[in-house]
Amino acid sequence: QAGGYAGGKKSLRRCPGGATMAGVDAFGLLKEELKSEDIQDQVNAARRVNTIALGMGEDRARGELIPFLRQRVDEYTDEILLAIAEAAGGLVKAIGGGEHAHMLIPLLEALAEKEETIVRQKAVESLVQVGKQMPASTLQSEMKELLKRLSGGDFFPSRISAAGLFATVYPSTPPAMRAPLRKLYEQLAKDEMPMVRSAAFAHMPALAAVVEREVLTAELSPLFNELSQDMQESVRELAVDNMEKMVSLLSPEEAARIFGSFFDNVQMEKCSSMRVNKAKHFVKLVSAMSPARPLRDQVPAYIHLLSTDSEVEVRNAAAANLGLFCAKLDSATVKSQILPVIKELAQPEEQPAAQGGANPNQQVRESIAENVCSLAAVIGREPAISELLPLVKLFFADEQDGTASIEIRRKVLRSVAPLVETLGAEACDMHLMPEVLKMADDTQWRVRLSVVETLPVYARHLGMDMFNARLKDIQARALSDSVAHIRERAILNLSELSKEFGDEWMKDAILPSVQEAAKGSGPASYLGRITSLQAVSALAATMPGGVLSEVLVPQICVPLARDRVVNVRIAAAEALIKCAEKLQGENPAFVKDCIRPVSFFLSIFYTSQHFIYLAMVYTLCRAFTLQSRIVPYTCCFSKQPCSVDMYEDIESASFSFFSICLFLYLWLHACVFETGFGVSFCAFF
């Protein structure tokens, strides 16, 4: 409160950027900013309420700040109220802790009664946050009374807010007093306003998690069934999500008894969002009710969602669960009931989609293509060869126009691992490799990228000999591909292939290609040189120190450190750093004798290129000091020419400013390259 006074009033001066000067009363500044004509200034002030409360102290925050905000709730716009509601949840510590948290209730109650939805929601969230920090006695005396007031409000916004507080109040309520609380919730669930019923239904899972088991089965389950059949779609569309959250609280028998009939009726529900949610959570829901409701009996319902439903979103959601659902079924059921439907849906459309429109069946085909290979582990090797491979080849040969064909092939390639593992090396080489090799030369780079991404999968399941015979050349070509994404993926493959086949294989099979790329010359060959250095960086952690010191550093990094292209030199510096980290403990002499001199050269070369920029900085520094307040005010206002001494002061200040900039530059440079060159200059300055 030591801010200056003028005429008996505080001088609430502000510094640039919105910060307050030392000694200014923060609460006074808050009130001033909340009176601003700029709405953004008011919102920013409201967001700083927590900081201001901490600065005011606990007593003043409780006695001045909270009453001030409560009195002006009706004066502010929704944007300011939202900021206040968000900040109020974090004020408990600033006002003295949980024992004083009840003082925030009047403010949050007023915000919870507002008509604006987001303000109410944020106020309820803050009330829940404040309630968690209250003692049980305060929670019962204050929060429970608030809940009763909001539940009995004349206007629906207060009743909507009340629905979100039951799960906070219920656990601390004595068992003998819980029945009236549940009755109050039931009244909200049967309210005449659909928005209130929707709010009560939305918070039912939170309440179900804290009530007694018998209350859940005897009282909440009838409410669930009633709300799931509500006339308003906005109410009943929450039912499937609520079931997904509540089903884990029950035994399979209880879940089947309470939710079984509702789950079956969703199939014919007009609300498409309910069917989408059923398809999305199908596996979890049917598993929670098993074995009371056998999974085999749910296959027709799944097939209906997958193939018969009129909404493409429903069929896509069902197709996304194809692998998960089939993994819980026996092989005979999958082969007899699921595969025939998959074969039918996998066939391309005879009539193409209208120009500019999406083909619904094509979207379902993409989802099936992404999950069909996961069936191989369920049905076994021979059925996979006879049943799944024709489907996979059909997707590989997809000839639909546009991006859809590319996406189908990419999704099959990316998910091919279960099929490769099930087929084994011989069958995979005979049936799958010809198609993969064909797509490795595809004109679409995204297809080639998908092939390169799956190379570690083939390496893991096919063995070294088959990989060398079939796929090694694809990996080598990918390192020099014209598309950067493919080169980057090929570099990521190196460490995985090294772990799978060993260092000797990497040295004999891949390093020659890397060395060849490092020798490239020509306008575009610098990309190959950068790729070779990035490959060194990727291999530095996995290759033995002898290979680094005998091959990678002297044959690749050292020559390219003197490359004319700056990007190549940067990649060389990064590779040298990785190699130095690996060799520092194994061969410190090599780091000192070979890597350090190259880093020293890079430091000098890099610094010399930037001296021209430093000269420009000096010019700017001199211009800055000429325009700054170094020139005496008497010289400016009297329009008298400055003396020579004044100009010498300006030149001295310019050089000092420039010296500081150069010192910081060289210091950072020395830290990056760890050379004595920059350190020497720093010491000189």
C-alpha positions in Angstrom: 0.0 0.0 0.0 3.0 2.2 -0.3 1.9 3.5 -3.8 2.1 7.2 -4.2 -0.8 9.4 -3.0 -1.9 12.6 -4.7 -4.6 14.6 -3.2 -5.5 11.9 -0.8 -6.0 9.2 -3.6 -3.8 6.3 -4.5 -1.9 6.6 -7.7 -2.6 3.4 -9.5 0.1 3.7 -12.2 0.8 0.8 -14.5 4.0 -0.3 -16.2 4.2 -1.4 -19.8 2.8 -4.8 -20.6 0.1 -4.7 -17.9 2.4 -5.2 -14.9 1.9 -3.0 -11.8 4.5 -0.9 -10.3 6.0 -1.9 -6.9 3.8 -0.9 -4.0 0.5 -0.6 -5.9 -2.6 -2.1 -4.3 -3.5 -5.1 -6.5 -7.1 -5.1 -5.4 -7.5 -1.4 -6.4 -6.0 -2.2 -9.8 -8.4 -5.1 -10.2 -11.4 -2.9 -9.6 -9.9 -0.3 -12.1 -9.4 -2.9 -14.8 -12.8 -4.4 -14.3 -14.2 -0.9 -15.1 -12.3 -0.7 -18.4 -14.1 -0.2 -21.6 -12.1 -2.9 -23.3 -13.7 -6.3 -22.7 -10.4 -8.1 -23.1 -8.8 -6.1 -20.3 -11.7 -7.1 -18.0 -11.4 -10.7 -18.9 -7.6 -10.7 -18.3 -8.3 -9.0 -14.9 -10.8 -11.7 -14.0 -8.3 -14.4 -14.8 -5.8 -12.9 -12.4 -8.1 -13.2 -9.4 -6.1 -16.0 -7.9 -2.9 -14.1 -8.1 -4.5 -10.9 -6.7 -6.0 -13.0 -3.8 -2.7 -14.4 -2.8 -1.2 -10.9 -2.8 -4.0 -9.5 -0.7 -3.6 -12.0 2.1 -6.2 -14.4 3.5 -8.1 -11.9 5.6 -8.5 -9.3 2.9 -9.3 -11.9 0.3 -12.2 -13.2 2.4 -13.4 -9.8 3.6 -13.0 -7.7 0.5 -12.3 -9.7 -2.7 -15.0 -12.4 -2.4 -17.8 -10.0 -1.4 -16.8 -7.6 -4.2 -17.0 -10.3 -6.9 -20.3 -11.6 -5.5 -21.9 -8.1 -5.5 -21.0 -7.5 -9.2 -22.0 -10.8 -10.7 -25.0 -9.3 -12.4 -23.0 -6.5 -13.9 -20.5 -8.5 -15.9 -20.7 -10.1 -19.3 -20.6 -13.9 -19.8 -16.9 -13.8 -20.8 -16.0 -12.2 -17.5 -18.3 -14.5 -15.5 -16.7 -17.5 -17.2 -13.2 -16.3 -16.2 -14.4 -15.7 -12.6 -16.1 -19.1 -12.4 -12.9 -20.8 -13.6 -10.7 -18.9 -11.1 -13.0 -19.4 -8.1 -12.2 -23.1 -7.9 -8.6 -22.3 -7.1 -9.2 -19.7 -4.5 -9.5 -22.1 -1.5 -5.8 -21.8 -0.6 -5.8 -18.0 -1.0 -8.6 -17.5 1.5 -7.2 -19.8 4.2 -7.9 -23.4 3.2 -10.7 -25.8 3.4 -12.2 -24.5 6.7 -13.0 -21.2 4.9 -14.0 -22.7 1.6 -17.7 -22.2 2.3 -17.2 -18.5 1.8 -16.9 -19.2 -1.9 -20.4 -20.8 -2.1 -22.4 -17.5 -2.5 -20.3 -16.4 -5.4 -20.4 -19.8 -7.1 -24.1 -20.2 -6.4 -24.9 -17.0 -8.2 -22.8 -18.2 -11.2 -24.5 -21.6 -11.2 -27.8 -19.9 -11.7 -26.8 -18.1 -14.8 -28.5 -19.0 -18.1 -25.3 -19.2 -20.1 -24.4 -22.9 -20.3 -20.6 -22.7 -20.1 -20.8 -20.4 -17.1 -23.0 -22.8 -15.2 -20.8 -25.8 -16.2 -17.7 -24.1 -15.0 -19.3 -22.9 -11.8 -20.4 -26.5 -11.0 -16.9 -27.8 -11.8 -15.5 -25.2 -9.3 -18.1 -26.2 -6.7 -17.0 -29.8 -7.0 -13.4 -28.7 -6.7 -14.1 -26.6 -3.7 -16.3 -29.4 -2.1 -13.3 -31.8 -2.2 -11.3 -29.5 0.0 -14.1 -28.9 2.6 -14.3 -30.8 5.9 -17.2 -33.3 6.0 -19.1 -31.2 8.6 -18.9 -28.1 6.4 -19.8 -30.1 3.3 -23.0 -31.2 5.0 -23.9 -27.8 6.5 -23.1 -25.7 3.5 -22.9 -27.7 0.3 -25.9 -29.8 1.1 -28.0 -26.8 1.8 -26.8 -25.3 -1.5 -27.9 -28.5 -3.3 -31.4 -28.2 -1.8 -31.7 -24.5 -2.8 -30.6 -25.2 -6.4 -32.8 -28.3 -6.7 -35.8 -26.3 -5.6 -35.1 -23.3 -7.8 -38.0 -21.8 -9.8 -35.9 -21.5 -12.9 -34.4 -24.5 -14.7 -30.7 -23.3 -14.8 -30.4 -23.8 -11.0 -31.9 -27.3 -11.2 -29.5 -28.2 -14.1 -26.5 -27.1 -11.9 -27.9 -29.1 -8.9 -27.6 -32.3 -10.8 -23.8 -32.1 -10.9 -23.4 -31.8 -7.1 -25.0 -35.1 -5.8 -21.9 -37.2 -6.3 -19.9 -34.6 -4.2 -22.4 -34.4 -1.3 -23.6 -38.0 -1.1 -20.5 -39.8 0.3 -20.2 -37.5 3.3 -24.0 -37.7 4.1 -24.9 -40.0 7.0 -26.6 -43.2 5.8 -29.8 -42.3 7.6 -30.0 -39.0 5.7 -29.2 -40.3 2.2 -32.7 -41.4 1.2 -34.1 -37.8 1.0 -31.0 -36.9 -1.1 -31.8 -39.7 -3.6 -35.4 -38.6 -3.7 -34.2 -35.1 -4.6 -32.2 -36.6 -7.5 -35.2 -38.6 -8.6 -37.2 -35.4 -8.8 -34.7 -33.9 -11.1 -34.6 -37.0 -13.3 -38.3 -36.7 -13.7 -38.4 -32.9 -14.1 -40.7 -31.4 -16.7 -37.9 -29.6 -18.4 -35.9 -31.9 -20.8 -32.6 -30.0 -20.1 -32.9 -30.8 -16.4 -33.6 -34.5 -17.1 -30.7 -34.5 -19.5 -28.4 -33.0 -16.9 -29.6 -35.6 -14.3 -29.0 -38.4 -16.7 -25.5 -37.1 -17.7 -24.4 -37.2 -14.0 -25.9 -40.6 -13.2 -22.6 -42.5 -13.7 -20.9 -40.3 -11.2 -23.6 -40.8 -8.7 -23.7 -44.6 -9.4 -20.0 -44.8 -8.5 -20.6 -43.5 -4.9 -24.0 -45.0 -4.0 -24.5 -48.4 -2.4 -24.7 -51.5 -4.6 -28.3 -52.2 -3.7 -29.3 -48.5 -4.4 -27.7 -48.8 -7.8 -29.7 -52.0 -8.7 -33.0 -51.0 -7.0 -33.3 -47.2 -7.5 -30.9 -46.0 -10.2 -31.5 -48.8 -12.7 -35.3 -48.1 -13.0 -34.4 -44.4 -13.5 -31.9 -45.4 -16.2 -34.5 -47.5 -18.1 -37.1 -44.7 -17.9 -34.6 -42.0 -19.1 -33.3 -44.3 -21.9 -36.9 -44.3 -23.3 -37.5 -40.5 -22.9 -39.4 -38.8 -25.6 -36.7 -36.2 -26.0 -33.7 -37.5 -28.1 -31.3 -35.1 -26.3 -32.1 -37.1 -23.1 -32.0 -40.7 -24.3 -29.0 -40.3 -26.5 -26.9 -40.3 -23.3 -28.0 -43.8 -22.4 -25.4 -45.9 -24.2 -22.5 -43.8 -22.9 -24.0 -44.1 -19.4 -24.3 -47.9 -19.7 -20.6 -48.1 -20.8 -19.6 -46.2 -17.6 -21.9 -48.0 -15.2 -21.6 -51.6 -16.5 -18.2 -52.1 -14.8 -19.8 -51.4 -11.4 -22.0 -54.6 -11.7 -21.6 -58.3 -12.0 -22.3 -59.9 -15.4 -25.6 -61.2 -14.1 -26.7 -57.8 -12.8 -25.5 -56.0 -15.9 -27.4 -58.5 -18.1 -30.6 -58.1 -16.0 -30.5 -54.3 -15.8 -29.2 -53.4 -19.3 -29.8 -56.4 -21.4 -33.2 -55.5 -22.8 -32.1 -51.9 -23.4 -29.0 -53.0 -25.2 -31.1 -55.1 -27.6 -33.6 -52.4 -28.3 -30.9 -49.9 -29.3 -30.7 -51.8 -32.6 -34.0 -50.3 -33.7 -33.4 -46.9 -32.1 -34.1 -44.0 -34.5 -31.4 -41.9 -32.8 -28.3 -42.6 -34.9 -25.9 -41.4 -32.2 -27.1 -44.2 -29.9 -26.4 -46.8 -32.5 -23.0 -45.3 -33.2 -22.1 -45.5 -29.5 -23.4 -49.0 -29.3 -21.1 -50.0 -32.2 -18.2 -48.1 -30.7 -18.5 -49.7 -27.2 -19.9 -53.1 -28.5 -17.0 -55.3 -27.4 -16.8 -53.8 -23.9 -20.6 -54.0 -23.3 -21.1 -57.6 -24.5 -17.9 -58.7 -22.5 -19.3 -57.1 -19.3 -22.5 -59.1 -19.7 -20.8 -62.4 -20.5 -21.2 -65.3 -19.6 -24.7 -64.3 -18.6 -25.3 -63.4 -22.2 -22.9 -65.6 -24.3 -20.8 -63.8 -26.8 -21.8 -66.1 -29.6 -25.4 -65.0 -29.2 -24.3 -61.4 -29.9 -22.9 -62.1 -33.3 -26.2 -61.4 -35.2 -26.4 -58.0 -33.5 -22.9 -57.2 -34.5 -23.5 -58.3 -38.1 -26.5 -56.0 -38.2 -24.4 -53.0 -37.1 -21.7 -53.9 -39.5 -23.7 -54.6 -42.7 -27.3 -53.6 -42.4 -27.4 -50.3 -40.5 -28.4 -47.3 -42.7 -25.8 -45.0 -41.2 -22.2 -45.3 -42.5 -20.8 -44.0 -39.2 -22.4 -47.0 -37.4 -20.9 -49.5 -39.9 -17.5 -47.8 -39.6 -17.6 -48.0 -35.8 -18.5 -51.7 -36.0 -15.8 -52.4 -38.5 -13.2 -50.8 -36.3 -14.1 -53.4 -33.6 -13.8 -56.3 -36.0 -10.5 -57.7 -34.6 -11.4 -57.1 -30.9 -14.8 -58.8 -31.2 -13.5 -61.8 -33.3 -10.7 -62.3 -30.8 -13.3 -63.2 -28.2 -15.0 -65.7 -30.4 -14.1 -69.2 -31.4 -12.7 -70.0 -34.8 -15.8 -71.9 -36.1 -18.1 -68.9 -35.3 -15.8 -66.5 -37.1 -15.5 -68.7 -40.2 -19.1 -69.5 -40.4 -20.8 -66.2 -39.5 -18.3 -63.3 -39.7 -16.1 -64.1 -42.8 -19.0 -64.4 -45.3 -20.2 -61.0 -44.4 -16.7 -59.5 -44.6 -16.2 -61.0 -48.0 -19.4 -59.4 -49.2 -18.5 -56.0 -47.8 -15.0 -56.2 -49.2 -16.2 -56.3 -52.8 -15.8 -52.9 -54.6 -18.9 -51.0 -55.7 -20.1 -51.6 -59.2 -21.4 -48.1 -59.5 -18.9 -45.4 -58.6 -19.9 -42.6 -56.2 -21.1 -39.3 -57.7 -18.5 -36.8 -58.5 -17.4 -34.9 -55.4 -19.2 -37.2 -53.0 -17.9 -39.9 -50.7 -18.7 -43.5 -51.3 -20.3 -44.9 -48.1 -19.4 -48.5 -48.9 -15.8 -47.4 -49.7 -15.4 -46.0 -46.2 -16.6 -49.3 -44.7 -14.1 -51.1 -46.9 -11.3 -49.0 -45.6 -12.3 -49.8 -42.0 -12.4 -53.5 -42.8 -9.1 -53.4 -44.7 -7.5 -51.9 -41.6 -8.7 -54.8 -39.3 -9.1 -57.9 -41.5 -5.6 -59.1 -41.0 -6.2 -59.4 -37.2 -8.6 -62.4 -37.9 -5.6 -64.5 -38.9 -4.7 -65.3 -35.3 -8.2 -66.4 -34.6 -8.9 -68.7 -37.6 -5.4 -70.2 -38.0 -2.9 -70.7 -40.7 -4.8 -72.8 -43.3 -8.0 -70.8 -43.2 -6.0 -67.6 -43.3 -4.4 -68.9 -46.6 -7.7 -69.9 -48.1 -10.0 -67.3 -46.7 -8.0 -64.1 -45.7 -5.3 -64.0 -48.4 -7.8 -63.6 -51.3 -9.4 -60.6 -49.4 -6.0 -59.1 -48.8 -5.0 -59.5 -52.4 -8.4 -57.9 -53.4 -7.5 -54.9 -51.3 -4.0 -54.7 -52.7 -5.4 -54.7 -56.3 -8.0 -52.1 -55.5 -8.6 -50.0 -58.6 -11.1 -47.4 -57.3 -10.3 -43.9 -58.4 -8.9 -41.2 -56.2 -7.4 -41.3 -52.7 -9.6 -44.2 -51.5 -7.6 -46.8 -53.3 -4.4 -45.6 -51.9 -5.8 -45.5 -48.3 -7.1 -49.1 -48.6 -3.7 -50.4 -49.7 -1.9 -48.4 -47.0 -4.2 -49.6 -44.2 -3.8 -53.3 -45.2 0.0 -52.9 -45.3 0.2 -51.2 -42.0 -1.9 -53.9 -40.2 -0.4 -56.9 -41.9 1.7 -58.1 -38.9 -0.9 -60.7 -37.5 -1.2 -62.2 -40.9 2.6 -62.5 -41.4 3.0 -64.0 -38.0 0.2 -66.6 -38.7 1.4 -67.6 -42.2 5.0 -68.2 -41.4 8.0 -67.6 -43.6 7.3 -70.1 -46.4 3.6 -69.3 -47.0 4.3 -65.6 -46.7 7.1 -65.8 -49.3 4.8 -67.7 -51.6 1.6 -65.8 -51.3 2.3 -62.4 -49.9 5.7 -61.2 -51.0 4.9 -60.9 -54.7 2.2 -58.3 -53.8 4.5 -56.5 -51.4 7.3 -56.3 -53.9 5.0 -54.9 -56.5 3.8 -52.1 -54.2 7.3 -51.3 -53.1 7.7 -49.8 -56.6 4.3 -48.1 -56.6 4.1 -44.6 -58.2 2.2 -43.4 -55.1 4.8 -42.5 -52.4 2.3 -43.1 -49.6 2.0 -46.7 -50.6 5.8 -47.1 -50.8 6.0 -45.5 -47.3 3.6 -48.1 -45.9 5.8 -50.9 -47.3 8.9 -49.4 -45.7 7.1 -49.0 -42.4 6.3 -52.7 -42.3 9.9 -53.9 -43.1 10.7 -54.5 -39.4 7.6 -56.7 -39.1 8.9 -58.9 -42.0 12.3 -59.0 -40.5 10.9 -60.2 -37.2 8.9 -63.0 -38.6 10.7 -64.1 -41.9 14.3 -64.3 -40.8 17.5 -62.9 -42.1 17.9 -65.1 -45.2 14.4 -64.3 -46.6 14.8 -60.7 -45.7 18.1 -60.5 -47.6 16.7 -62.2 -50.6 13.4 -60.3 -50.8 13.4 -57.0 -48.9 17.0 -55.8 -48.2 17.0 -53.9 -51.5 13.8 -52.1 -50.6 15.4 -50.8 -47.4 18.5 -49.7 -49.3 16.4 -48.0 -52.0 14.3 -46.2 -49.4 17.4 -44.5 -48.0 17.8 -42.7 -51.3 14.1 -42.2 -52.2 13.1 -38.8 -53.5 10.4 -38.4 -50.8 11.7 -37.2 -47.5 9.1 -39.1 -45.4 10.3 -42.4 -46.9 14.0 -41.6 -46.2 13.1 -40.6 -42.6 11.2 -43.9 -42.1 14.0 -45.9 -43.6 16.4 -44.3 -41.1 14.1 -45.2 -38.2 14.2 -48.8 -39.5 17.9 -49.0 -39.1 18.0 -49.3 -35.3 15.2 -52.0 -35.3 16.9 -54.0 -38.0 20.2 -53.8 -36.2 18.6 -55.2 -33.0 16.9 -57.9 -35.0 19.8 -59.1 -37.2 22.9 -57.9 -35.4 25.8 -55.5 -36.0 27.6 -57.7 -38.5 24.5 -57.9 -40.8 24.1 -54.1 -40.6 27.8 -53.6 -41.4 27.7 -55.9 -44.4 24.2 -55.3 -45.8 23.3 -51.7 -45.1 26.5 -49.7 -44.4 27.8 -50.0 -48.0 24.6 -48.2 -49.2 25.1 -45.5 -46.6 28.8 -45.0 -47.6 27.8 -44.8 -51.3 25.2 -42.1 -50.5 27.8 -40.1 -48.6 30.0 -40.0 -51.8 27.2 -38.6 -54.0 27.9 -35.4 -56.0 25.6 -33.2 -58.1 23.0 -30.6 -57.5 20.5 -32.9 -55.7 22.9 -35.4 -54.2 23.3 -33.3 -51.0 20.1 -35.0 -49.8 21.8 -38.4 -50.0 24.8 -37.0 -48.0 22.4 -35.6 -45.3 20.6 -39.0 -45.2 23.9 -40.9 -44.7 24.7 -38.6 -41.8 21.3 -39.0 -40.3 21.8 -42.8 -40.6 25.0 -42.5 -38.7 23.1 -40.6 -35.9 20.5 -43.3 -35.8 23.1 -46.1 -35.6 25.4 -44.4 -33.2 23.6 -45.8 -30.1 23.3 -49.4 -31.3 26.5 -50.0 -33.3 29.7 -51.1 -31.5 32.3 -48.5 -30.8 34.8 -50.1 -33.2 32.5 -49.6 -36.2 32.0 -46.0 -35.2 35.7 -45.2 -34.9 36.8 -47.3 -37.9 34.0 -46.7 -40.4 31.3 -44.2 -39.6 33.3 -41.3 -38.3 36.4 -41.4 -40.5 34.7 -42.4 -43.7 31.4 -40.5 -43.5 31.3 -37.8 -40.8 34.8 -36.3 -41.2 34.7 -35.9 -45.0 31.2 -34.4 -44.9 32.1 -32.0 -42.1 33.9 -30.0 -44.8 31.0 -30.1 -47.3 30.1 -26.9 -49.2 26.4 -27.2 -48.3 25.6 -25.8 -44.8 22.8 -28.3 -44.2 25.2 -31.2 -44.7 27.7 -29.6 -42.2 24.9 -29.2 -39.7 24.0 -32.9 -40.1 27.6 -33.8 -39.7 27.8 -31.9 -36.4 24.7 -33.7 -35.1 26.2 -37.1 -36.1 29.5 -36.2 -34.4 27.7 -35.3 -31.2 25.9 -38.7 -31.2 29.1 -40.6 -31.9 31.0 -38.6 -29.2 28.3 -39.5 -26.7 28.7 -43.2 -27.5 32.6 -43.2 -27.6 33.2 -40.8 -24.7 33.3 -43.8 -22.2 34.7 -46.4 -24.6 37.4 -44.6 -26.5 38.0 -41.0 -25.1 41.3 -40.8 -27.0 39.5 -41.1 -30.3 37.0 -38.4 -29.3 39.9 -36.1 -28.4 42.1 -36.8 -31.4 39.5 -37.2 -34.1 36.1 -35.7 -33.2 37.3 -32.6 -31.3 39.4 -31.2 -34.2 36.5 -31.6 -36.6 34.2 -29.9 -34.2 36.9 -27.1 -33.9 36.9 -26.7 -37.7 33.1 -26.6 -37.9 33.1 -23.9 -35.1 35.6 -21.7 -37.0 33.9 -22.2 -40.4 30.5 -21.6 -38.9 31.6 -18.5 -37.0 33.4 -16.9 -39.9 30.2 -17.1 -42.0 28.3 -15.2 -39.3 30.8 -12.4 -38.7 29.0 -10.4 -41.4 25.8 -10.8 -39.4 27.7 -9.6 -36.3 28.8 -6.5 -38.3 25.2 -5.8 -39.1 24.4 -6.2 -35.4 27.1 -3.6 -34.6 25.5 -1.2 -37.1 22.1 -1.7 -35.5 23.6 -1.2 -32.1 25.1 2.1 -33.1 21.8 3.2 -34.7 20.0 2.2 -31.5 22.4 4.2 -29.2 22.1 7.2 -31.5 18.3 7.2 -31.1 18.4 6.4 -27.4 18.5 8.6 -24.4 22.3 8.6 -24.2 22.2 12.0 -26.0 21.7 14.5 -23.2 18.2 16.1 -23.1 19.8 19.6 -23.2 21.3 18.8 -26.6 17.9 17.6 -27.9 15.7 20.5 -26.6 18.1 23.4 -27.1 18.8 22.3 -30.7 22.6 22.8 -30.0 25.1 20.5 -31.8 26.4 17.7 -29.6 30.1 17.9 -28.6 32.8 15.5 -29.7 32.8 14.0 -26.2 29.1 13.2 -26.6 29.7 11.3 -29.8 32.6 9.4 -28.2 30.3 8.4 -25.5 27.8 7.1 -28.1 30.6 5.1 -29.9 31.7 3.7 -26.6 28.2 2.6 -25.7 27.7 1.2 -29.2 30.8 -0.9 -28.9 29.9 -2.0 -25.4 26.5 -3.1 -26.5 28.0 -4.9 -29.5 30.5 -6.6 -27.3 27.8 -7.9 -25.0 25.9 -9.3 -28.0 29.1 -11.0 -29.4 30.0 -12.4 -26.0 26.6 -14.0 -25.6 26.8 -15.3 -29.2 30.2 -16.9 -28.7 29.3 -18.3 -25.3 26.3 -20.1 -26.7 28.4 -21.2 -29.7 31.0 -22.6 -27.3 28.3 -24.5 -25.3 26.8 -26.0 -28.5 30.1 -27.1 -30.1 32.1 -27.6 -26.9 35.3 -26.1 -28.4 38.0 -24.0 -27.0 37.7 -21.5 -29.8 34.5 -19.8 -28.4 35.7 -20.1 -24.9 38.9 -18.2 -25.8 37.0 -15.3 -27.3 34.7 -15.3 -24.2 37.7 -15.1 -22.0 39.1 -12.3 -24.1 35.9 -10.2 -23.9 
